[in-house]
């Protein structure tokens, strides 16, 4: 979900995806390269992302990832499921304002 959300703001290479997630989360979430690239491959196999080779701002060759229309739909579904789970957890923890 976090990778798809990051790609929804624009095309990025893997290192930039990791940096974005870490920066936005104020370094609470750490993205390990060993888990990011397999996740990106899974997103591509599912048809939720595509990639193409390009040049990074430093001039290095880098693979840039793009979210697809199907990926945007999947992201919406994942956010909805996360919201339901988060609400349920809040209820269990007694943070929903009710008894």
WOPE-V97546 format. One line per field, one symbol per residue. ss: DSSP state (2 for helix, 1 for strand, 0 for the rest). psi: psi as a letter, one per 30 degrees, with the letter a starting at -180 (. if undefined). burial: + if it has 24 or more other C-alpha atoms within 12 Angstrom, else -. Layout:
BEGIN
ss: ???
psi: ???
burial: ???
END
This chain:
BEGIN
ss: 022222200001122222222222000000002222222222222000111111100000111111102222222222222222222222220000000
psi: eeeeeeffflklleeeeeeeeeeeghgekkjkeffeeeeeeeeeefgfllllkaklfgflkkkkkkkleeeeeeeeeeeeeeeeeeeeeeeefgggfl.
burial: ++++++++--+++++++++++---------+----+--++--++---++++------------+++++--++-++------------------------
END
